[in-house]
Amino acid sequence: MVFKLKQKIENYINNCFLGIYNISKFLRFIEILLFIEMLYHKKSEITFM
């Protein structure tokens, strides 16, 4: 009984860490997209000049 509970808690903690890891990866992805978009706009501004 105690072992099952311990296993459940460990699974829950692992899922939380996985969730946090995925969120940080997702945020990093958005950051990169925004950076690329910014570079693209800077480039087009230079071409307009």
MDTraj code that builds the backbone (N, CA, C; nanometers):
import mdtraj as md
import numpy as np

residues = "MET VAL PHE LYS LEU LYS GLN LYS ILE GLU ASN TYR ILE ASN ASN CYS PHE LEU GLY ILE TYR ASN ILE SER LYS PHE LEU ARG PHE ILE GLU ILE LEU LEU PHE ILE GLU MET LEU TYR HIS LYS LYS SER GLU ILE THR PHE MET".split()
xyz = np.array([
    [0.0836, -0.1204, 0.0000],
    [0.0000, 0.0000, 0.0000],
    [0.0873, 0.1258, 0.0000],
    [0.1821, 0.1301, 0.0933],
    [0.2716, 0.2459, 0.1008],
    [0.3544, 0.2567, -0.0273],
    [0.3987, 0.1405, -0.0777],
    [0.4792, 0.1391, -0.1997],
    [0.4002, 0.1959, -0.3178],
    [0.2723, 0.1551, -0.3281],
    [0.1871, 0.2053, -0.4380],
    [0.1739, 0.3571, -0.4296],
    [0.1552, 0.4064, -0.3082],
    [0.1405, 0.5504, -0.2883],
    [0.2693, 0.6217, -0.3288],
    [0.3828, 0.5651, -0.2862],
    [0.5128, 0.6220, -0.3200],
    [0.5305, 0.6265, -0.4721],
    [0.4904, 0.5182, -0.5381],
    [0.5020, 0.5117, -0.6831],
    [0.4147, 0.6192, -0.7491],
    [0.2933, 0.6360, -0.6966],
    [0.2023, 0.7376, -0.7505],
    [0.2622, 0.8764, -0.7361],
    [0.3190, 0.9043, -0.6193],
    [0.3792, 1.0360, -0.5947],
    [0.4976, 1.0580, -0.6893],
    [0.5803, 0.9533, -0.7060],
    [0.6954, 0.9665, -0.7967],
    [0.6494, 0.9919, -0.9393],
    [0.5462, 0.9198, -0.9830],
    [0.4935, 0.9420, -1.1177],
    [0.4429, 1.0850, -1.1330],
    [0.3739, 1.1327, -1.0305],
    [0.3193, 1.2687, -1.0339],
    [0.4323, 1.3715, -1.0462],
    [0.5380, 1.3521, -0.9657],
    [0.6521, 1.4444, -0.9691],
    [0.7199, 1.4410, -1.1057],
    [0.7383, 1.3187, -1.1585],
    [0.8004, 1.3057, -1.2913],
    [0.7174, 1.3765, -1.3973],
    [0.5849, 1.3611, -1.3901],
    [0.4974, 1.4277, -1.4865],
    [0.5075, 1.5786, -1.4744],
    [0.5170, 1.6278, -1.3520],
    [0.5310, 1.7719, -1.3311],
    [0.6602, 1.8224, -1.3949],
    [0.7697, 1.7488, -1.3710],
    [0.8976, 1.7907, -1.4287],
    [0.8927, 1.7865, -1.5807],
    [0.8309, 1.6813, -1.6358],
    [0.8167, 1.6716, -1.7812],
    [0.7372, 1.7896, -1.8339],
    [0.6297, 1.8252, -1.7627],
    [0.5474, 1.9381, -1.8038],
    [0.6269, 2.0673, -1.8046],
    [0.7031, 2.0896, -1.6979],
    [0.7849, 2.2109, -1.6882],
    [0.8883, 2.2126, -1.8006],
    [0.9514, 2.0979, -1.8264],
    [1.0528, 2.0872, -1.9321],
    [0.9916, 2.1185, -2.0676],
    [0.8729, 2.0620, -2.0953],
    [0.8064, 2.0872, -2.2233],
    [0.7672, 2.2340, -2.2371],
    [0.7197, 2.2938, -2.1283],
    [0.6813, 2.4351, -2.1326],
    [0.8041, 2.5207, -2.1634],
    [0.9175, 2.4902, -2.0998],
    [1.0372, 2.5705, -2.1233],
    [1.0859, 2.5524, -2.2671],
    [1.0746, 2.4286, -2.3197],
    [1.1125, 2.4059, -2.4597],
    [1.0219, 2.4857, -2.5511],
    [0.8914, 2.4869, -2.5201],
    [0.7927, 2.5585, -2.5999],
    [0.8215, 2.7084, -2.5981],
    [0.8537, 2.7624, -2.4780],
    [0.8851, 2.9046, -2.4657],
    [1.0102, 2.9390, -2.5454],
    [1.1091, 2.8499, -2.5408],
    [1.2328, 2.8707, -2.6159],
    [1.2015, 2.8773, -2.7657],
    [1.1134, 2.7871, -2.8107],
    [1.0717, 2.7827, -2.9507],
    [1.0078, 2.9156, -2.9912],
    [0.9189, 2.9679, -2.9047],
    [0.8528, 3.0957, -2.9329],
    [0.9567, 3.2077, -2.9386],
    [1.0524, 3.2051, -2.8454],
    [1.1594, 3.3057, -2.8424],
    [1.2348, 3.3068, -2.9746],
    [1.2704, 3.1868, -3.0228],
    [1.3451, 3.1752, -3.1483],
    [1.2613, 3.2291, -3.2639],
    [1.1321, 3.1945, -3.2652],
    [1.0437, 3.2438, -3.3719],
    [1.0377, 3.3959, -3.3703],
    [1.0230, 3.4546, -3.2504],
    [1.0159, 3.6006, -3.2396],
    [1.1469, 3.6632, -3.2866],
    [1.2592, 3.6004, -3.2501],
    [1.3904, 3.6514, -3.2894],
    [1.4042, 3.6504, -3.4415],
    [1.3622, 3.5382, -3.5039],
    [1.3704, 3.5269, -3.6500],
    [1.2824, 3.6335, -3.7149],
    [1.1619, 3.6514, -3.6600],
    [1.0704, 3.7517, -3.7137],
    [1.1315, 3.8908, -3.7034],
    [1.1961, 3.9191, -3.5888],
    [1.2593, 4.0484, -3.5678],
    [1.3703, 4.0703, -3.6715],
    [1.4538, 3.9684, -3.6907],
    [1.5612, 3.9792, -3.7895],
    [1.5037, 4.0036, -3.9283],
    [1.3963, 3.9314, -3.9588],
    [1.3335, 3.9440, -4.0896],
    [1.2834, 4.0866, -4.1107],
    [1.2206, 4.1436, -4.0075],
    [1.1694, 4.2795, -4.0197],
    [1.2832, 4.3803, -4.0318],
    [1.3905, 4.3581, -3.9558],
    [1.5074, 4.4470, -3.9644],
    [1.5634, 4.4432, -4.1060],
    [1.5713, 4.3231, -4.1624],
    [1.6253, 4.3057, -4.2970],
    [1.5390, 4.3798, -4.3983],
    [1.4066, 4.3666, -4.3849],
    [1.3178, 4.4318, -4.4808],
    [1.3234, 4.5836, -4.4635],
    [1.3434, 4.6307, -4.3387],
    [1.3588, 4.7751, -4.3172],
    [1.4831, 4.8255, -4.3894],
    [1.5914, 4.7485, -4.3810],
    [1.7159, 4.7878, -4.4464],
    [1.6952, 4.7922, -4.5975],
    [1.6218, 4.6945, -4.6512],
    [1.6003, 4.6929, -4.7957],
    [1.5147, 4.8115, -4.8380],
    [1.4194, 4.8514, -4.7512],
    [1.3357, 4.9666, -4.7859],
    [1.4184, 5.0942, -4.7866],
    [1.5183, 5.1012, -4.7014],
    [1.6059, 5.2183, -4.6994],
    [1.6901, 5.2168, -4.8270],
])
top = md.Topology()
chain = top.add_chain()
for i, resn in enumerate(residues, 1):
    res = top.add_residue(resn, chain, resSeq=i)
    for name in ("N", "CA", "C"):
        top.add_atom(name, md.element.get_by_symbol(name[0]), res)
traj = md.Trajectory(xyz[None], top)
